[in-house]
Protein backbone atom coordinates (compact mmCIF):
# COMPACT_ATOMS: atom_id res chain seq x y z
CA UNK A 1 0.00 0.00 0.00
CA UNK A 2 1.31 3.42 -0.90
CA UNK A 3 2.00 6.15 1.58
CA UNK A 4 -1.02 8.08 0.24
CA UNK A 5 -3.34 5.37 1.59
CA UNK A 6 -1.96 5.53 5.14
CA UNK A 7 -3.64 8.82 6.17
CA UNK A 8 -6.97 7.47 4.91
CA UNK A 9 -6.63 4.35 7.05
CA UNK A 10 -5.76 6.44 10.09
CA UNK A 11 -8.81 8.62 9.48
CA UNK A 12 -11.10 5.59 9.19
CA UNK A 13 -9.65 4.12 12.37
CA UNK A 14 -10.35 7.35 14.22
CA UNK A 15 -13.98 7.24 13.09
CA UNK A 16 -14.57 3.68 14.32
CA UNK A 17 -16.25 3.38 17.75
CA UNK A 18 -13.79 2.62 20.51
CA UNK A 19 -14.15 -0.82 22.06
CA UNK A 20 -14.62 -0.80 25.81
CA UNK A 21 -11.96 -2.48 27.89
CA UNK A 22 -13.74 -5.51 29.44
CA UNK A 23 -11.51 -5.28 32.50
CA UNK A 24 -11.91 -1.53 33.08
CA UNK A 25 -13.83 0.02 35.94
CA UNK A 26 -16.97 1.92 35.06
CA UNK A 27 -16.74 5.72 34.97
CA UNK A 28 -20.18 6.83 36.09
CA UNK A 29 -21.99 10.05 35.37
CA UNK A 30 -25.30 11.44 36.55
CA UNK A 31 -27.24 9.43 33.97
CA UNK A 32 -25.59 6.20 35.12
CA UNK A 33 -26.41 6.90 38.74
CA UNK A 34 -30.03 7.63 37.91
CA UNK A 35 -30.47 4.15 36.40
CA UNK A 36 -29.03 2.20 39.34
CA UNK A 37 -31.80 2.41 42.01
CA UNK A 38 -34.23 -0.45 42.29
CA UNK A 39 -34.08 -4.21 42.59
CA UNK A 40 -31.25 -6.29 41.11
CA UNK A 41 -31.52 -10.09 40.97
CA UNK A 42 -28.45 -12.18 41.73
CA UNK A 43 -27.46 -14.29 38.72
CA UNK A 44 -23.99 -15.67 39.40
CA UNK A 45 -20.78 -15.30 41.31
CA UNK A 46 -17.14 -16.18 40.69
CA UNK A 47 -14.73 -16.68 43.56
CA UNK A 48 -11.02 -17.27 43.89
CA UNK A 49 -11.03 -19.58 46.93
CA UNK A 50 -12.81 -22.97 47.12
CA UNK A 51 -14.49 -22.16 50.46
CA UNK A 52 -16.21 -19.15 48.92
CA UNK A 53 -17.47 -21.21 45.99
CA UNK A 54 -18.89 -23.72 48.48
CA UNK A 55 -20.67 -20.83 50.23
CA UNK A 56 -22.12 -19.64 46.93
CA UNK A 57 -23.50 -23.13 46.30
CA UNK A 58 -25.62 -22.71 49.45
CA UNK A 59 -27.39 -19.67 47.99
CA UNK A 60 -30.65 -20.53 46.26
CA UNK A 61 -31.69 -16.98 45.40
CA UNK A 62 -30.60 -13.49 46.30
CA UNK A 63 -31.18 -9.91 45.28
CA UNK A 64 -30.26 -6.45 46.37
CA UNK A 65 -32.13 -3.20 46.59
CA UNK A 66 -30.44 0.12 45.79
CA UNK A 67 -31.99 3.24 47.29
CA UNK A 68 -30.71 6.83 47.05
CA UNK A 69 -29.32 8.34 50.23
CA UNK A 70 -29.33 12.01 51.16
CA UNK A 71 -26.99 14.08 49.01
CA UNK A 72 -27.37 12.02 45.85
CA UNK A 73 -23.83 10.60 45.78
CA UNK A 74 -24.60 7.38 47.64
CA UNK A 75 -26.95 4.47 47.14
CA UNK A 76 -27.82 2.34 50.15
CA UNK A 77 -27.52 -1.40 49.47
CA UNK A 78 -29.92 -3.88 51.09
CA UNK A 79 -29.03 -7.54 50.49
CA UNK A 80 -31.56 -10.37 50.65
CA UNK A 81 -30.21 -13.92 50.55
CA UNK A 82 -32.11 -17.22 50.67
CA UNK A 83 -30.12 -20.04 52.27
CA UNK A 84 -32.11 -23.18 53.00
CA UNK A 85 -35.49 -22.11 54.39
CA UNK A 86 -34.29 -18.78 55.74
CA UNK A 87 -34.10 -15.30 54.28
CA UNK A 88 -31.20 -13.23 55.59
CA UNK A 89 -30.89 -9.47 55.24
CA UNK A 90 -27.87 -7.21 55.32
CA UNK A 91 -27.45 -3.44 54.82
CA UNK A 92 -23.83 -2.94 55.81
CA UNK A 93 -22.65 -1.53 52.48
CA UNK A 94 -23.39 1.38 50.18
CA UNK A 95 -22.52 2.41 46.66
CA UNK A 96 -20.66 5.67 46.25
CA UNK A 97 -21.34 7.43 42.97
CA UNK A 98 -18.96 10.27 42.15
CA UNK A 99 -18.63 11.62 38.61
CA UNK A 100 -15.15 11.01 37.23
CA UNK A 101 -14.29 8.25 39.70
CA UNK A 102 -14.96 4.54 39.84
CA UNK A 103 -18.32 3.63 41.36
CA UNK A 104 -17.27 1.92 44.57
CA UNK A 105 -18.92 -0.37 47.09
CA UNK A 106 -18.00 0.71 50.61
CA UNK A 107 -18.60 -0.58 54.12
CA UNK A 108 -21.22 1.49 55.94
CA UNK A 109 -19.22 1.75 59.19
CA UNK A 110 -15.57 1.77 58.13
CA UNK A 111 -16.16 3.44 54.72
CA UNK A 112 -13.44 1.19 53.31
CA UNK A 113 -13.73 0.26 49.63
CA UNK A 114 -14.78 -3.36 49.15
CA UNK A 115 -15.52 -3.44 45.43
CA UNK A 116 -16.37 -1.48 42.31
CA UNK A 117 -18.75 -1.59 39.37
CA UNK A 118 -17.41 -2.83 36.07
CA UNK A 119 -18.18 -1.89 32.48
CA UNK A 120 -21.00 -3.95 30.99
CA UNK A 121 -22.78 -3.78 27.65
CA UNK A 122 -26.33 -3.49 29.03
CA UNK A 123 -27.93 -1.13 31.53
CA UNK A 124 -29.91 -4.16 32.73
CA UNK A 125 -26.76 -5.75 34.15
CA UNK A 126 -24.86 -4.87 37.32
CA UNK A 127 -21.40 -6.37 37.75
CA UNK A 128 -19.46 -5.87 40.98
CA UNK A 129 -15.79 -6.84 41.24
CA UNK A 130 -13.91 -7.38 44.48
CA UNK A 131 -10.16 -7.18 44.97
CA UNK A 132 -9.59 -6.88 48.71
CA UNK A 133 -6.41 -7.14 50.69
CA UNK A 134 -6.81 -8.53 54.18
CA UNK A 135 -4.76 -11.44 55.42
CA UNK A 136 -4.53 -12.26 51.72
CA UNK A 137 -5.87 -10.82 48.51
CA UNK A 138 -9.43 -11.86 47.69
CA UNK A 139 -10.65 -11.85 44.09
CA UNK A 140 -14.27 -12.28 43.12
CA UNK A 141 -17.16 -10.85 41.16
CA UNK A 142 -20.94 -10.98 41.27
CA UNK A 143 -23.46 -10.48 38.49
CA UNK A 144 -26.91 -9.00 39.04
CA UNK A 145 -29.61 -8.29 36.46
CA UNK A 146 -33.03 -6.71 36.24
CA UNK A 147 -34.32 -10.12 35.08
CA UNK A 148 -33.06 -13.58 35.96
CA UNK A 149 -32.98 -14.67 32.31
CA UNK A 150 -29.85 -13.33 30.66
CA UNK A 151 -28.71 -13.89 27.10
CA UNK A 152 -25.86 -16.12 26.00
CA UNK A 153 -23.87 -13.00 25.08
CA UNK A 154 -24.39 -11.54 28.57
CA UNK A 155 -23.32 -14.81 30.16
CA UNK A 156 -20.18 -14.84 28.01
CA UNK A 157 -19.49 -11.23 28.98
CA UNK A 158 -19.64 -12.17 32.66
CA UNK A 159 -17.28 -15.07 32.06
CA UNK A 160 -14.89 -12.78 30.18
CA UNK A 161 -14.77 -10.44 33.17
CA UNK A 162 -14.04 -13.45 35.36
CA UNK A 163 -11.12 -14.33 33.10
CA UNK A 164 -9.78 -10.80 33.64
CA UNK A 165 -9.40 -11.77 37.31
CA UNK A 166 -7.83 -15.10 36.43
CA UNK A 167 -11.03 -17.00 37.31
CA UNK A 168 -12.09 -19.92 35.12
CA UNK A 169 -15.46 -21.51 34.38
CA UNK A 170 -14.98 -23.99 37.23
CA UNK A 171 -14.89 -21.06 39.68
CA UNK A 172 -18.30 -19.68 38.60
CA UNK A 173 -21.57 -20.58 40.36
CA UNK A 174 -25.00 -19.68 38.95
CA UNK A 175 -27.92 -19.24 41.37
CA UNK A 176 -30.72 -21.84 40.85
CA UNK A 177 -33.70 -19.79 42.16
CA UNK A 178 -35.77 -22.84 43.12
CA UNK A 179 -37.29 -22.00 46.52
CA UNK A 180 -39.97 -19.43 47.41
CA UNK A 181 -37.94 -17.92 50.25
CA UNK A 182 -37.16 -14.18 49.89
CA UNK A 183 -39.89 -12.75 47.67
CA UNK A 184 -38.80 -9.89 45.44
CA UNK A 185 -42.27 -8.43 44.84
CA UNK A 186 -42.85 -7.62 48.50
CA UNK A 187 -39.66 -5.58 48.58
CA UNK A 188 -40.57 -3.66 45.43
CA UNK A 189 -44.05 -2.62 46.61
CA UNK A 190 -43.17 -1.93 50.22
CA UNK A 191 -43.12 1.71 51.28
CA UNK A 192 -40.97 0.98 54.32
CA UNK A 193 -37.53 2.65 54.30
CA UNK A 194 -36.06 -0.75 55.16
CA UNK A 195 -38.41 -3.27 53.51
CA UNK A 196 -38.29 -6.92 54.46
CA UNK A 197 -39.13 -9.70 51.98
CA UNK A 198 -41.70 -12.38 52.75
CA UNK A 199 -39.86 -15.49 53.91
CA UNK A 200 -40.31 -18.74 55.78
CA UNK A 201 -37.95 -17.19 58.30
CA UNK A 202 -36.25 -13.81 58.30
CA UNK A 203 -33.18 -13.18 60.40
CA UNK A 204 -29.95 -11.31 60.69
CA UNK A 205 -27.08 -13.19 59.06
CA UNK A 206 -25.34 -15.81 61.13
CA UNK A 207 -21.54 -15.68 61.27
CA UNK A 208 -20.14 -17.00 58.01
CA UNK A 209 -23.36 -16.58 56.04
CA UNK A 210 -22.37 -16.05 52.39
CA UNK A 211 -23.36 -12.80 50.72
CA UNK A 212 -23.26 -12.41 46.96
CA UNK A 213 -21.42 -9.16 46.58
CA UNK A 214 -19.42 -9.62 49.75
CA UNK A 215 -15.77 -10.52 50.01
CA UNK A 216 -16.35 -13.05 52.75
CA UNK A 217 -13.60 -13.95 55.17
C-alpha positions in Angstrom: 0.0 0.0 0.0 1.3 3.4 -0.9 2.0 6.2 1.6 -1.0 8.1 0.2 -3.3 5.4 1.6 -2.0 5.5 5.1 -3.6 8.8 6.2 -7.0 7.5 4.9 -6.6 4.4 7.0 -5.8 6.4 10.1 -8.8 8.6 9.5 -11.1 5.6 9.2 -9.6 4.1 12.4 -10.4 7.3 14.2 -14.0 7.2 13.1 -14.6 3.7 14.3 -16.3 3.4 17.7 -13.8 2.6 20.5 -14.2 -0.8 22.1 -14.6 -0.8 25.8 -12.0 -2.5 27.9 -13.7 -5.5 29.4 -11.5 -5.3 32.5 -11.9 -1.5 33.1 -13.8 0.0 35.9 -17.0 1.9 35.1 -16.7 5.7 35.0 -20.2 6.8 36.1 -22.0 10.0 35.4 -25.3 11.4 36.6 -27.2 9.4 34.0 -25.6 6.2 35.1 -26.4 6.9 38.7 -30.0 7.6 37.9 -30.5 4.1 36.4 -29.0 2.2 39.3 -31.8 2.4 42.0 -34.2 -0.5 42.3 -34.1 -4.2 42.6 -31.3 -6.3 41.1 -31.5 -10.1 41.0 -28.4 -12.2 41.7 -27.5 -14.3 38.7 -24.0 -15.7 39.4 -20.8 -15.3 41.3 -17.1 -16.2 40.7 -14.7 -16.7 43.6 -11.0 -17.3 43.9 -11.0 -19.6 46.9 -12.8 -23.0 47.1 -14.5 -22.2 50.5 -16.2 -19.1 48.9 -17.5 -21.2 46.0 -18.9 -23.7 48.5 -20.7 -20.8 50.2 -22.1 -19.6 46.9 -23.5 -23.1 46.3 -25.6 -22.7 49.5 -27.4 -19.7 48.0 -30.6 -20.5 46.3 -31.7 -17.0 45.4 -30.6 -13.5 46.3 -31.2 -9.9 45.3 -30.3 -6.4 46.4 -32.1 -3.2 46.6 -30.4 0.1 45.8 -32.0 3.2 47.3 -30.7 6.8 47.1 -29.3 8.3 50.2 -29.3 12.0 51.2 -27.0 14.1 49.0 -27.4 12.0 45.8 -23.8 10.6 45.8 -24.6 7.4 47.6 -26.9 4.5 47.1 -27.8 2.3 50.1 -27.5 -1.4 49.5 -29.9 -3.9 51.1 -29.0 -7.5 50.5 -31.6 -10.4 50.6 -30.2 -13.9 50.5 -32.1 -17.2 50.7 -30.1 -20.0 52.3 -32.1 -23.2 53.0 -35.5 -22.1 54.4 -34.3 -18.8 55.7 -34.1 -15.3 54.3 -31.2 -13.2 55.6 -30.9 -9.5 55.2 -27.9 -7.2 55.3 -27.5 -3.4 54.8 -23.8 -2.9 55.8 -22.6 -1.5 52.5 -23.4 1.4 50.2 -22.5 2.4 46.7 -20.7 5.7 46.2 -21.3 7.4 43.0 -19.0 10.3 42.1 -18.6 11.6 38.6 -15.1 11.0 37.2 -14.3 8.3 39.7 -15.0 4.5 39.8 -18.3 3.6 41.4 -17.3 1.9 44.6 -18.9 -0.4 47.1 -18.0 0.7 50.6 -18.6 -0.6 54.1 -21.2 1.5 55.9 -19.2 1.8 59.2 -15.6 1.8 58.1 -16.2 3.4 54.7 -13.4 1.2 53.3 -13.7 0.3 49.6 -14.8 -3.4 49.1 -15.5 -3.4 45.4 -16.4 -1.5 42.3 -18.7 -1.6 39.4 -17.4 -2.8 36.1 -18.2 -1.9 32.5 -21.0 -3.9 31.0 -22.8 -3.8 27.7 -26.3 -3.5 29.0 -27.9 -1.1 31.5 -29.9 -4.2 32.7 -26.8 -5.7 34.1 -24.9 -4.9 37.3 -21.4 -6.4 37.7 -19.5 -5.9 41.0 -15.8 -6.8 41.2 -13.9 -7.4 44.5 -10.2 -7.2 45.0 -9.6 -6.9 48.7 -6.4 -7.1 50.7 -6.8 -8.5 54.2 -4.8 -11.4 55.4 -4.5 -12.3 51.7 -5.9 -10.8 48.5 -9.4 -11.9 47.7 -10.6 -11.8 44.1 -14.3 -12.3 43.1 -17.2 -10.9 41.2 -20.9 -11.0 41.3 -23.5 -10.5 38.5 -26.9 -9.0 39.0 -29.6 -8.3 36.5 -33.0 -6.7 36.2 -34.3 -10.1 35.1 -33.1 -13.6 36.0 -33.0 -14.7 32.3 -29.9 -13.3 30.7 -28.7 -13.9 27.1 -25.9 -16.1 26.0 -23.9 -13.0 25.1 -24.4 -11.5 28.6 -23.3 -14.8 30.2 -20.2 -14.8 28.0 -19.5 -11.2 29.0 -19.6 -12.2 32.7 -17.3 -15.1 32.1 -14.9 -12.8 30.2 -14.8 -10.4 33.2 -14.0 -13.5 35.4 -11.1 -14.3 33.1 -9.8 -10.8 33.6 -9.4 -11.8 37.3 -7.8 -15.1 36.4 -11.0 -17.0 37.3 -12.1 -19.9 35.1 -15.5 -21.5 34.4 -15.0 -24.0 37.2 -14.9 -21.1 39.7 -18.3 -19.7 38.6 -21.6 -20.6 40.4 -25.0 -19.7 39.0 -27.9 -19.2 41.4 -30.7 -21.8 40.8 -33.7 -19.8 42.2 -35.8 -22.8 43.1 -37.3 -22.0 46.5 -40.0 -19.4 47.4 -37.9 -17.9 50.2 -37.2 -14.2 49.9 -39.9 -12.7 47.7 -38.8 -9.9 45.4 -42.3 -8.4 44.8 -42.9 -7.6 48.5 -39.7 -5.6 48.6 -40.6 -3.7 45.4 -44.0 -2.6 46.6 -43.2 -1.9 50.2 -43.1 1.7 51.3 -41.0 1.0 54.3 -37.5 2.7 54.3 -36.1 -0.8 55.2 -38.4 -3.3 53.5 -38.3 -6.9 54.5 -39.1 -9.7 52.0 -41.7 -12.4 52.7 -39.9 -15.5 53.9 -40.3 -18.7 55.8 -37.9 -17.2 58.3 -36.3 -13.8 58.3 -33.2 -13.2 60.4 -29.9 -11.3 60.7 -27.1 -13.2 59.1 -25.3 -15.8 61.1 -21.5 -15.7 61.3 -20.1 -17.0 58.0 -23.4 -16.6 56.0 -22.4 -16.1 52.4 -23.4 -12.8 50.7 -23.3 -12.4 47.0 -21.4 -9.2 46.6 -19.4 -9.6 49.7 -15.8 -10.5 50.0 -16.3 -13.0 52.7 -13.6 -13.9 55.2 
